[in-house]
Structures are given as C-alpha cells and as structure tokens.
Amino acid sequence: MNRVSFIISSRNEERTLPFTVTQLMLDCYQSGIEDYEFLISDNGSTDNTTKFWNYAFNNSYAKQADHQLSNELKYSPRGMVSEGKIRFIYDAIFSNVGARHKTVEYARYENLIFVDAHIQVKPNTIKYALETLNKYGGIVHMPVAWLGASIDRPHPGMQYTYKIGEKIWGTWNYAQVVGNAPFYIPLSGHCFLAVKKKEYLQMGGYDTHQRVYGGGENYLDTLFWMLGSNVMVDPRGLVLHLSAGRGYSYDMVSLIHNMILTAYTLGGHKWAERILVTYLDKSGTNKPFLYDLYEKTIKEGQQKRDFIEANKKMTLEEVLAIDKPNDCDGPEYKAQAHAKRIWDIKNDKLHGHHISFVVVFQDWLERLKSDEAKDFFANSPHQK
C-alpha cells in the first residue's frame, strides 16, 4: 500500500534536483517505505540536470528512449540508478505538466507523487500523504511554505482561493478547517501532490497541450471535482518550496494560452471567451495574434472538452456554485453569506464546519474600455 513512484519534471535544475531526491529518499527511509522510485523527466534541460546520476550524458545513443534501460541503467556508476530506483525520461516539448503526464506510464507503483525539483519536506510528510490517499482517494496536497521559512512557524498556504472570470487561476490563502486531520479544498499548488495511478488515468490526467508552466493546478483539481472525485490537504505534513528563479519560467503568451485552454476544457466557450476579452481590452495587444491563438487553443482543447462533457458528474458552474442561492450565513467567511460548494458540504459532514474562498469576477465586464472587446462580448452567442 505504501509503495510510491515520485514523478519529477525538471528543466535546468541541476543545483536543486539532487537535494530534492535525496531528501525525499530520506523521508521514505524514516517512514519505513522501502519500495520507491524516482522518475525524472528531463524537460529540455541544457545544463547537468540528469548528468549527476546517469551515464547517458555523453552517449547520444543511450539517450534514445528505446535504449535507456539497456544502456543507462546498465552502465551508470551511481547506486540509485543501478538499483533501478532512479530512471530518466527525456521530453523536449516544454510543458511541466505535460512531461509529468507522459512519465506516468513508466511508473511501477500505484501510488504517484508529483513533485517539483526544488522542494524539501517535513519528516513523515510522505507517510501522511499516502495514509490520506489510501483512505480518501482523489488528490492529496500538503501545506506549502517557502524555503527559508521556520519549521516552528512556517505559516504555510493551505489551499488556493479559486478565481475565475477575467482569468482562471488560484492564489494562496491560509484558511484551515482543522489542524491535525485532512480536509477538503477547492485546489492548491502542484509542487507536491499524491494520487492513485489508476484514478489519475481514468480522469485523463494533465492536459499535455499546456505550455511551459502555469495552469495545471486549476485544470487537474477542478477535473477531479467535476468527474466525481475529491481534493484534500493534509495539514500534518509540510512542503518547503523554492520561490526563487529557476529553470521553469513562463512567458505571457504561454500563460494566456494555458488559461484559455483550461477555461474551455472545463467550462466551454463562455469562460474561455472572457479570458480572450480580458486581453483584447489591454492596450498594445496584438489582436490578430490573439484571435489566432484563441482559435488554435480551442482546437487543442476539443478532445479534453468532449471527454469531460461525456463523463462529468457536475458542471464547472455547479462545482463553483456560481448560480446557486446562498445557503450559509457565512460565520467563517467574515459574516459574508455564500453558497456552499461541494468541498464545503463534505467538510461540514467530516468536521462539522467549513472554510474556503471562491471569487467570480463579473463587474469587470462593465469596465471594459476598448470598443472591440465590448463588441465581441456583446455579440457572442456564448455570453447571453
């Protein structure tokens, strides 16, 4: 039950990756977890990201996927590789979550933990993650603080506030339903999350059309809620995450693409068009380029959109309770009445109370400045 495959997509992170792998290995050792492996997906690195362990760095033949096992593991001088506890996958298409997804098929074990290449964890974090995963299924997150935080007072983020309307994204908040037991959340950051391989594949996993970095959190966590699963955080663990610059940086075009893709696959044209309108309204926008980007992104997302429509238990609007009347007077929301979402209802049942945050931007539409943005929104059949 506690065998685990760690999947780490990494680009140009030679300075942090060895320490991340070693520290996770030590936490496995402390927790009595003997069956573990690290699958490192080298996502277009130009540094020594995977050269620390492997033989293939000076053997182009061995880097070919068909020859990795017969060459890399056979000749590597490094112990963990020769033992089969570290394997390497090479993916030159720049996509953090895409590289993660493509690596899943190589995982030996049913328990998957996706991790960034620049984290450290509090002792027993892996044990707690697997305990919660085995009991509740779905996606299991851990609280996240920044590297440099005090272990005594880390002040970690517990969950994301879900934000949708002009964009689709999440921002950290510290809302905690209980202090020493798992609780349900809308979504969280993806520097560390546990999931069952079988359920992950049944859900379709990350969207491999996501570019470079950003957007995978909203997509995967919302997908699990929409298809009838759940998302939790276990406050007993802790992940310390490097917030400094690193190999995975993003450009604005990729981020806009990922937000349009996520909004469309989860919610259709209604929500994707609102992101388009947001950027049409900005001065200096290359509008022909933006329209072309939108059309191509919609085509990329169509297969996922069709899959979600065929398998969903709830719509995006139902998950976020967008059209639902208020049914809680909001004592945990600073006395703001609100509609309870699915994770609030589950927390009420599990713990007797709830707290989470969702922000739906609507009034920004009234503040549009450009005539083109106003006309597009007014004339779209999807915005009626």
C-alpha positions as CSV (number, residue, x, y, z in Angstrom):
1,M,0.0,0.0,0.0
2,N,2.9,2.4,0.6
3,R,5.0,1.7,-2.5
4,V,5.4,5.0,-4.3
5,S,6.6,6.4,-7.6
6,F,7.8,10.0,-7.5
7,I,7.5,11.9,-10.8
8,I,9.7,15.0,-11.2
9,S,9.6,17.0,-14.4
10,S,12.7,19.2,-14.4
11,R,14.4,21.8,-16.6
12,N,17.8,23.3,-15.8
13,E,17.6,22.4,-12.1
14,E,21.0,20.7,-11.6
15,R,21.5,22.8,-8.4
16,T,18.3,21.6,-6.6
17,L,17.3,18.3,-8.1
18,P,19.9,16.1,-6.3
19,F,18.9,17.6,-2.9
20,T,15.2,17.1,-3.6
21,V,15.6,13.5,-4.5
22,T,17.9,12.8,-1.6
23,Q,15.7,14.4,1.0
24,L,12.6,12.6,-0.3
25,M,14.6,9.3,-0.1
26,L,15.5,10.0,3.5
27,D,11.8,10.7,4.4
28,C,10.9,7.4,2.8
29,Y,13.6,5.7,4.9
30,Q,12.4,7.3,8.1
31,S,8.8,6.3,7.3
32,G,9.7,2.7,6.6
33,I,8.9,2.9,2.9
34,E,11.3,0.6,1.1
35,D,9.6,0.3,-2.3
36,Y,10.0,3.7,-4.0
37,E,11.4,5.1,-7.3
38,F,12.1,8.4,-8.9
39,L,11.2,9.1,-12.4
40,I,13.0,12.2,-13.7
41,S,11.5,13.7,-16.8
42,D,14.2,16.0,-18.3
43,N,12.1,18.6,-20.0
44,G,14.5,20.2,-22.4
45,S,17.4,20.9,-20.0
46,T,20.6,22.4,-21.3
47,D,22.5,22.0,-18.0
48,N,23.5,19.0,-16.0
49,T,20.0,18.2,-14.6
50,T,20.2,14.5,-15.2
51,K,24.0,14.2,-15.6
52,F,24.6,13.9,-11.9
53,W,23.4,10.3,-11.9
54,N,23.4,8.9,-15.3
55,Y,25.7,7.5,-17.9
56,A,23.8,8.8,-21.0
57,F,25.0,12.3,-20.8
58,N,28.0,11.5,-23.1
59,N,26.2,8.8,-25.1
60,S,23.6,10.1,-27.5
61,Y,22.6,6.6,-28.4
62,A,21.7,5.8,-24.8
63,K,19.5,8.9,-24.6
64,Q,17.1,7.5,-27.2
65,A,14.0,6.1,-25.4
66,D,14.4,2.6,-26.8
67,H,17.9,2.2,-25.3
68,Q,17.5,3.9,-21.9
69,L,17.1,0.7,-19.9
70,S,19.7,-1.3,-21.8
71,N,22.4,1.4,-21.6
72,E,21.7,4.0,-18.9
73,L,20.9,1.6,-16.1
74,K,23.5,-1.0,-17.1
75,Y,26.5,1.3,-17.2
76,S,25.6,4.0,-14.6
77,P,28.1,4.3,-11.8
78,R,25.6,5.8,-9.4
79,G,23.9,3.4,-6.9
80,M,20.3,4.5,-7.1
81,V,20.3,4.3,-10.9
82,S,22.0,0.9,-11.0
83,E,19.4,-0.3,-8.4
84,G,16.6,0.9,-10.6
85,K,15.4,3.5,-8.1
86,I,16.0,6.4,-10.5
87,R,15.0,6.3,-14.1
88,F,15.2,9.1,-16.7
89,I,12.8,10.1,-19.4
90,Y,13.6,12.8,-22.0
91,D,10.9,15.1,-23.2
92,A,12.0,18.2,-25.3
93,I,8.5,19.7,-25.5
94,F,8.4,22.5,-23.0
95,S,5.5,21.6,-20.6
96,N,5.9,21.0,-16.9
97,V,2.6,19.1,-16.5
98,G,2.9,17.5,-20.0
99,A,6.2,16.0,-19.0
100,R,4.7,14.7,-15.8
101,H,1.8,13.1,-17.6
102,K,4.0,11.4,-20.2
103,T,6.0,9.9,-17.4
104,V,3.1,8.2,-15.6
105,E,3.0,5.2,-17.9
106,Y,6.5,4.2,-16.7
107,A,5.6,4.2,-13.0
108,R,5.9,0.8,-11.4
109,Y,3.7,1.6,-8.4
110,E,0.1,2.5,-7.9
111,N,0.8,5.5,-5.6
112,L,2.1,8.5,-7.5
113,I,3.5,11.7,-6.0
114,F,4.2,14.5,-8.4
115,V,6.8,16.8,-7.0
116,D,8.8,19.8,-8.2
117,A,12.6,19.6,-8.4
118,H,13.1,22.3,-5.8
119,I,11.4,21.3,-2.6
120,Q,12.1,19.8,0.8
121,V,9.6,18.2,3.1
122,K,9.0,17.9,6.8
123,P,9.6,14.4,8.2
124,N,6.7,12.0,7.7
125,T,5.1,14.1,5.0
126,I,5.2,11.2,2.5
127,K,3.7,8.9,5.1
128,Y,0.8,11.3,5.8
129,A,0.2,11.8,2.1
130,L,-0.1,8.1,1.5
131,E,-2.3,7.5,4.6
132,T,-4.8,10.1,3.4
133,L,-4.6,8.9,-0.2
134,N,-5.3,5.3,0.8
135,K,-8.3,6.4,2.9
136,Y,-9.9,9.0,0.7
137,G,-8.6,8.7,-2.8
138,G,-8.6,11.7,-5.1
139,I,-5.8,14.2,-5.0
140,V,-3.9,14.9,-1.7
141,H,-2.0,18.1,-1.2
142,M,0.3,19.2,1.6
143,P,0.6,22.7,3.1
144,V,3.2,24.8,1.3
145,A,5.7,27.3,2.8
146,W,8.7,28.8,1.2
147,L,12.3,27.6,1.6
148,G,13.7,29.8,4.3
149,A,10.6,29.6,6.5
150,S,10.9,28.5,10.1
151,I,9.8,24.9,10.8
152,D,8.3,26.1,14.1
153,R,6.2,28.8,12.4
154,P,6.1,28.1,8.7
155,H,2.8,30.0,8.1
156,P,2.1,27.8,5.1
157,G,-0.6,28.2,2.4
158,M,-3.3,25.6,3.0
159,Q,-5.3,26.0,-0.2
160,Y,-5.9,28.2,-3.1
161,T,-8.7,30.8,-3.4
162,Y,-10.4,29.9,-6.7
163,K,-10.6,32.9,-9.1
164,I,-12.5,32.9,-12.3
165,G,-14.0,35.4,-14.7
166,E,-11.4,37.7,-16.3
167,K,-8.8,34.8,-15.9
168,I,-8.8,31.4,-14.3
169,W,-6.2,30.9,-11.6
170,G,-5.7,30.5,-7.8
171,T,-3.9,32.4,-5.1
172,W,-2.7,31.1,-1.7
173,N,-4.7,31.5,1.4
174,Y,-4.2,30.2,5.0
175,A,-7.7,29.0,5.7
176,Q,-7.6,25.8,7.8
177,V,-10.7,23.8,8.6
178,V,-8.9,21.7,11.2
179,G,-5.3,21.5,12.4
180,N,-4.4,17.8,12.5
181,A,-6.6,15.9,10.0
182,P,-7.2,16.1,6.3
183,F,-9.9,18.4,4.9
184,Y,-11.4,19.1,1.5
185,I,-10.2,22.1,-0.6
186,P,-11.0,23.6,-4.0
187,L,-7.5,23.3,-5.3
188,S,-3.9,24.0,-4.4
189,G,-0.4,24.5,-5.8
190,H,1.1,21.5,-7.5
191,C,4.7,21.4,-6.1
192,F,3.7,18.1,-4.2
193,L,0.5,16.0,-4.7
194,A,-0.3,12.4,-4.3
195,V,-2.8,10.4,-6.5
196,K,-3.5,6.8,-7.4
197,K,-2.2,5.9,-10.8
198,K,-5.4,4.1,-11.8
199,E,-7.7,7.0,-10.9
200,Y,-5.3,9.6,-12.5
201,L,-5.5,7.7,-15.8
202,Q,-9.3,7.3,-15.5
203,M,-9.6,11.0,-15.2
204,G,-7.4,11.6,-18.2
205,G,-4.7,13.3,-16.3
206,Y,-3.0,16.6,-17.0
207,D,-3.6,18.2,-20.4
208,T,-0.4,17.8,-22.4
209,H,-1.3,20.8,-24.5
210,Q,-0.4,23.0,-21.6
211,R,2.7,25.0,-22.4
212,V,5.8,25.7,-20.4
213,Y,4.3,26.4,-16.9
214,G,1.1,27.5,-15.2
215,G,-2.5,26.3,-15.4
216,G,-2.2,22.7,-14.4
217,E,-3.4,23.3,-10.9
218,N,-6.9,24.7,-11.9
219,Y,-7.3,22.1,-14.6
220,L,-6.5,18.9,-12.7
221,D,-8.0,19.7,-9.3
222,T,-11.2,21.0,-10.9
223,L,-11.3,18.0,-13.2
224,F,-11.3,15.6,-10.2
225,W,-14.2,17.5,-8.6
226,M,-16.2,17.6,-11.9
227,L,-15.8,13.9,-12.5
228,G,-16.9,12.9,-9.0
229,S,-13.7,12.6,-7.1
230,N,-12.2,14.9,-4.4
231,V,-9.3,17.1,-3.5
232,M,-7.8,17.4,0.0
233,V,-4.9,18.8,2.0
234,D,-3.3,17.1,5.0
235,P,-2.1,19.7,7.5
236,R,0.1,17.2,9.3
237,G,2.7,17.4,6.5
238,L,4.7,20.4,5.1
239,V,6.4,21.1,1.9
240,L,9.1,23.9,1.7
241,H,9.2,25.3,-1.9
242,L,11.8,27.4,-3.6
243,S,10.3,30.6,-4.8
244,A,13.5,32.0,-6.4
245,G,14.1,32.0,-10.1
246,R,14.7,28.6,-11.7
247,G,14.5,26.7,-15.0
248,Y,10.8,26.7,-15.3
249,S,9.9,30.3,-16.1
250,Y,6.9,31.3,-18.2
251,D,6.1,33.8,-20.8
252,M,2.8,35.7,-21.0
253,V,1.7,34.1,-24.3
254,S,2.0,30.6,-22.8
255,L,0.1,31.7,-19.7
256,I,-2.7,33.2,-21.7
257,H,-2.8,30.0,-23.8
258,N,-3.0,27.8,-20.8
259,M,-5.8,29.9,-19.2
260,I,-7.9,29.8,-22.4
261,L,-7.2,26.0,-22.7
262,T,-8.2,25.4,-19.0
263,A,-11.3,27.6,-19.2
264,Y,-12.5,26.0,-22.4
265,T,-11.9,22.3,-21.5
266,L,-13.6,22.8,-18.1
267,G,-16.3,25.3,-18.9
268,G,-16.7,25.8,-22.6
269,H,-16.6,29.0,-24.7
270,K,-18.4,31.1,-22.0
271,W,-15.4,31.1,-19.7
272,A,-12.7,30.9,-22.4
273,E,-14.0,33.9,-24.2
274,R,-13.9,36.0,-21.0
275,I,-10.1,35.5,-21.0
276,L,-9.9,36.5,-24.6
277,V,-11.9,39.6,-23.9
278,T,-9.6,40.5,-21.0
279,Y,-6.6,40.6,-23.2
280,L,-8.4,42.2,-26.2
281,D,-9.1,45.1,-23.8
282,K,-5.5,45.7,-22.9
283,S,-3.6,48.4,-24.8
284,G,-0.8,47.2,-27.0
285,T,-2.3,43.7,-27.6
286,N,-1.5,42.1,-31.0
287,K,-5.2,41.4,-31.7
288,P,-4.8,39.3,-34.9
289,F,-2.2,37.1,-33.0
290,L,-4.6,36.8,-30.0
291,Y,-7.5,35.7,-32.2
292,D,-5.3,33.2,-33.9
293,L,-4.0,31.9,-30.5
294,Y,-7.6,31.6,-29.3
295,E,-8.8,29.5,-32.3
296,K,-5.8,27.2,-32.2
297,T,-6.2,26.7,-28.4
298,I,-9.8,25.8,-28.7
299,K,-8.9,23.1,-31.3
300,E,-6.3,21.8,-29.0
301,G,-8.7,21.5,-26.1
302,Q,-11.6,19.9,-28.0
303,Q,-10.8,16.3,-27.2
304,K,-10.5,17.0,-23.5
305,R,-13.7,19.1,-23.6
306,D,-15.6,16.2,-25.2
307,F,-14.2,13.8,-22.6
308,I,-15.3,16.0,-19.7
309,E,-18.7,16.6,-21.2
310,A,-19.2,12.8,-21.6
311,N,-18.0,11.9,-18.1
312,K,-18.8,14.8,-15.8
313,K,-20.9,14.5,-12.6
314,M,-21.0,18.2,-12.1
315,T,-20.6,21.2,-14.4
316,L,-17.9,23.9,-13.7
317,E,-20.7,26.2,-12.6
318,E,-22.1,23.6,-10.2
319,V,-18.6,22.9,-8.7
320,L,-18.2,26.6,-8.0
321,A,-21.8,27.1,-7.1
322,I,-22.0,30.1,-9.4
323,D,-25.7,30.1,-9.9
324,K,-26.6,28.5,-6.5
325,P,-28.5,30.6,-4.0
326,N,-26.7,31.4,-0.7
327,D,-27.3,28.6,1.8
328,C,-24.8,29.6,4.5
329,D,-24.8,32.9,6.5
330,G,-21.0,32.9,6.5
331,P,-19.7,32.9,10.0
332,E,-16.4,31.5,8.7
333,Y,-16.4,34.0,5.8
334,K,-16.3,37.2,7.9
335,A,-20.1,37.1,8.0
336,Q,-20.5,37.0,4.3
337,A,-23.4,34.9,3.1
338,H,-22.4,32.4,0.4
339,A,-23.4,29.3,-1.4
340,K,-21.7,26.2,-0.1
341,R,-19.6,24.4,-2.6
342,I,-19.1,20.6,-2.8
343,W,-15.9,20.8,-0.6
344,D,-17.8,22.9,2.0
345,I,-20.5,20.3,2.2
346,K,-18.0,17.5,2.5
347,N,-16.1,19.4,5.3
348,D,-19.4,20.0,7.1
349,K,-20.0,16.3,7.1
350,L,-16.5,15.3,8.0
351,H,-15.6,18.1,10.5
352,G,-18.8,20.0,11.3
353,H,-17.7,23.2,9.7
354,H,-16.0,24.6,6.6
355,I,-14.0,27.5,5.1
356,S,-12.8,28.1,1.6
357,F,-12.9,31.0,-0.9
358,V,-14.1,31.4,-4.5
359,V,-14.1,34.7,-6.3
360,V,-16.1,35.1,-9.5
361,F,-15.3,38.3,-11.4
362,Q,-18.4,39.7,-13.1
363,D,-18.3,43.5,-12.7
364,W,-15.1,43.8,-14.7
365,L,-17.2,43.4,-17.8
366,E,-18.8,46.7,-17.1
367,R,-15.4,48.4,-17.1
368,L,-14.2,47.3,-20.5
369,K,-12.5,50.1,-22.3
370,S,-12.0,49.1,-25.9
371,D,-14.9,49.0,-28.4
372,E,-13.6,45.8,-29.9
373,A,-13.7,44.0,-26.5
374,K,-17.2,45.4,-25.8
375,D,-18.5,44.4,-29.2
376,F,-17.0,40.9,-29.0
377,F,-18.6,40.3,-25.7
378,A,-22.0,41.8,-26.6
379,N,-22.3,39.9,-29.8
380,S,-21.0,36.5,-28.6
381,P,-23.8,33.8,-28.5
382,H,-21.9,32.2,-25.6
383,Q,-22.3,35.2,-23.3
384,K,-26.1,35.5,-23.4
